[in-house]
Amino acid sequence: MAVASTQDIAIFIRVVDHGSFAAAAEEFGLSPSAISRIISRLEDRLGVRLLQRTTRRLVLTQEGETYSVRGRDILAAIEAAEAEVTAGRGAPRGHLRVNTGTAFARHHLAGLLPEFQKRYPDITLDLSVIDRRVDLVADQIDVAIRVGPLDDSSLVGVRLGEVRRIIAASPSYLRRNGRPRQPQDLAAHNCLLLRGFSRLAQWPMFVGGERRLIPVQGTISSDSAELLLDLAIAGVGIVRFGDFLGRAALSAGQLVALLEDCHDDDPTPMTALMPPGRQNIPRVRAFVGFLQEKLGKRGTARSSAPRR
C-alpha cells in the first residue's frame, strides 16, 4: 500500500483544524471539491472513514482521531528535522495550538500576544482557554501552560516562572462576617473553591511552626478561577488565588489580603508543557522562548507534567 504524501496529511490536519473543506481550500489555494477528493482518496487508501460529513459540520471518527494525532506527529518530526538543517533561514511560521487557564490567558497572555504577533507575523494561533486539565496528545495541543508541581511523564516541560498564592476577601464581606485572624477561623467562613483540583480544597497554613493543610468549604465552587475572583470582589466569600490573578484587585482595594502571617503562599512553578518532539518545532520554540523572556525566567527542558 502506498504511503500518503505529507501534503495530503497536512491538508487533512488543516481540514480538522478549520472544521471545513472551504477554509482549508482557501489556505492551500485549492477548491473545496479538490480538498474533498484528497480526503476521500486518503479514506479509500486506508479503507476507513476519517470524517463524518453532515450538512453543518465535519466530525472526526475514531480512526480519524488516531490518524490526526499520528499525522501531527509526522509533520512535527519533518518540520523539526528541516529546521535543524536550515537553521537561521527564515522566520518561524505555521499554526500553533495553545492551551491555558483563564487566569493566565486574561492576566498574562492577552497582554503579550500583540507583541508576539508583531514579532512573528507568520505564526497563527488557536487558543484553548479552560480551567481544567486536558490531554495534550488527544486534544492535539502544541503547548499548554500549567501552574503546579510536576510529576514524571512523557511530556516535555520548560519552566516559565513561579506563582505564589494569596488569600483575600472584599472589604464588604469582612464588614459583614468579620476577619479571620487564625487558620481555624476559616471554618466559619464561606470559602470559594476551584473545582477539579482536589489539593486546592485544603489551604496550607503554619500553625505553631508546623505546616498544616486546613480543609475549607463554602457555598460555591467553580471550574473558573476568574469567576471565583469576581465573586470574591462582589463580597460573596473568601478566595485563594495565584498572585498574578488578583494583583489589580488588591491594588485597587477591591480585595484585602488575609492571614499573611501564617499562610503558606505555596510557591509553585509555571510550566510550558509539550508532547515529545514538539519542542523542536521552530514556532513552538519561538512561543516558549518568548514567554520565558517576558516572564523573566529561564528554564531547562525536562520530562514532566503537572500534579494538581
N, C-alpha and C positions, 0 to 999 in steps of 0.2 A: 504494500500500500504506500503510495506516495505521501511524503510529508508535506503538511501545509506550509505555505510561504509565510515569512514573518509579516509581509504586508497584509495577508488575509487575516492573520491573528490580530494584528494591530487594528484592522478595520472592525473585527468582531468586538474587541475590547472597547473601542470608542462608541460602537452602537450600544453596548451595555451601559457605558458611562452617560451617554446622552439620552438613552431610552427611546431613540427613534432612528429610523433609516435616514430621514431627511437631514437631521443635524450632522450625522456622520458624513453624509454625502457632501454637504457643503464644506466640511473640513478637508476632505480628501479631493475635492474638485471633481466628484463623480455625480451621477444621477442617482436618486433613491432606488430606481429599479436596478441599477448596476450593483449597488450595495446589497440589495435583497438577493440578487443572483449569487454574489460572493458568499453570503451566509448560507444560502441553500446548497451551494457547492461544498462548503465545509460539512454541512449536515449529511449530505449524500455520501461524502467520502468516509465520514466517521460511522455512518449508519445509525445515527441517533438524532433526536431533535434537541437543539441547543436553546431555542427560543420559542415560547408560545406566543403567537401573534393574535392580538384581539383588535377590535376596531379602535380601541382607546390607547392601548399601551403594549409594550413588549415585556414579557416576564421570562426570566431565566428558568429553565428546567433544572433538575438536579444535576444532570450531565453538563448542562451549560454552566452551572456554578463551578463545577470541578474544572471544566475547560478554561473558564475565565481566570480562576486562581492560577492554574499552571501556565496559562498564556501570559499572564502578567509577569510571572517569574522568568519565563523565557525571554521576554522583551527586556526585562530589567537586566538580566545577565548579559544580553547582547549589548545593551546600551552602556553598561559598566565596562565591558571589555573594549568597546570602541573609545570610551572616554579615556582609558588608560593609554591607548596607543596614539590618541590625538590630543593629549593634554595641552591646554593652552590655546587650542584652535577653536575659537568661537565661544559665545556665551551660553550658559545653561538654558535649556528650553524644554517644553513639554508640559504635560498635565500632572499636577500634584494633588493627591488626596490626603487631607489633614483632618485628624480628629482631636477634639479637645473639649474640656468642660466649659460651661457658660461663663464662669468667673474669669478664667484665663482669657477666653475669647473676647469678652467685653472690656476687661480692665487692662489687658496687655496687648493681645493680638490685634484688636481693631485699630489701635493707635500706631502699630508698627507696620501694618500691611501697605499703606500708601508708599512708604519709603522702599519696602521690599519690591513692590510692583514697579516703581521708578527705576530701581537698580537692576531688576531682572524682568524686563517687559515681555520676554518670550516665554515666561512661565505662567501658566493658567492654574487657578486654584479651585478646588472643590472642598469646602469646609463643612465638616460634620460636627455640630455642637450639641453635646448631650452630657448630662451629669450621671453617667453610669459607665461601667466598663464595657468595652466592645472587643470582639475578636478581630484583631488586625488582619489576620490572613483571610478569614471567612468574609469580612466586610471590605476586603481589598483596600486597606488603608496603607499609605506610604509612610506617614509619620503620625504618631499620636503623642500628645503632650500629657504627662501624668504627674500628679503630686502624690508622693507616698514612698514608704520603704520599698526595697526591691528584693525579689526572690530570683533565684536562678531560673532561666528558661531559655528557649531558643531565640528569643527576641534580642536585638542589639540596642543597648541604651547609651545615650550620651547625656551627661549631667549638664543642665542649663543653669541651675541656681538653687536657691533654698527658700522655703516658705515657713514662716512662723505663724502660729495661731493666736487669736485674741478672743477673749470672752467679753461680750458687751451687751448693753441694753439701752433703750432710749430713755431720756430724762422723764418722759411721761409715764413709762412703765415703772420706773423706780419710785416716782412720787406715789403711785397707787399701791405698789407692792413692797416697797422697802428695798434696801440694797443688801445683797448677800455679803457678809463680812468674812465668812469662812466656808470651806468646801461643803460641809454638811448642810449649810443653809440652802444649797441648790435644790434639795429635796422638796422644798416648799415653793419652788418657783416653776413657771411654765417655760421649759427649755425647748427650743425649736431644733429638730433633728434632721440631718441629711440622711435620707433613706438609701439603702443599698450598700452601705459601708458599716458593718457591724462595729468595728473598732471605734467609730466616731460617736457611738451611743454611750461611751464611757469617757469622761473628761479627766485627763491626768492632773493630779494635784500633789503638792508636797504637804504632808501632814506630819508634824513632829519630826521633820527632817527625812521622812520616808516618802517615796513616790507611791501614790495610790491611784487606782482608776476608780473614779466616782461615777456610779450609774446615775443617769439623768433621764427625765421623761417630761412629756408635755402633751398638749392637745393637738399639735400639728407636726407632721413630718412631710418631707417632700424630696423628690429627686433633683430639685433645682436649688443650688446654693444661692443663686440670685434672688429667687422668690423668698427664701428664708431671711435674707438680708433686708429686703423690702418690708417684710412682716415685722422684723425687729425694729426698724426705723418707725413703723406705724404704731409701735407700743404693744405688740401682741405678746412678746416674750423675750427671753434671753437667748442669744445665738453665739456660736463659736465658729469662727471663720478664718480663712487664710488672710494674712496681713494685707496683701495687695487688693483683696476684695472690698474691705471696708475702710480703707485708709481715708478716702474722701469724706465718708460719713462721720468718722471720728474727728477729722479736722474741722468739719462744719458744725460740730456739736450735736449732730443728729443722734449719735451713739456715744455712750460713756464706757470706757474700758473698766472691767471688773476683776477683782481677785488677782491683781497683778503681782502681789507679794507672795502668792502661793501657787499660782497656776503654772504648770509646765507648758511653755509655749511650743514644745514638741517640734524642734526644727526638722523638717522633712525635705528630701530632695525633690526638685522639679526636673523631670527627665524627658528627653525625646526618645521614643521607642520606635523601632523599625523592624520589619521582617528581615531575616538574614539576606544579605545581598543588596538590599535597597540602599544601604548607607553609602554605597559606592556610585550611585547614580548621580550625575552632576547636579540635577535640580534638587535632589534630596540633600546633597552636601551643601548646596548654596543656602537652602532654607534653614537647616540646622545650624550652620555656621553663622548665619545672620542672627538667629535667636541667641546664640552664645554671645555674640558681640554686643547685642542690645541689652541682654540681661546681665551682662558683666561677669559671667563665669565661664571658664574654660574647663572642659571635661574630657575624659578619655573613653573611647567606646569600650563597652564590655557587655557580655551576655547578661541580661537582667530583665525583670518585669515587676510591675508594682504589686505590692501586697496591701490590701485595704482591710 
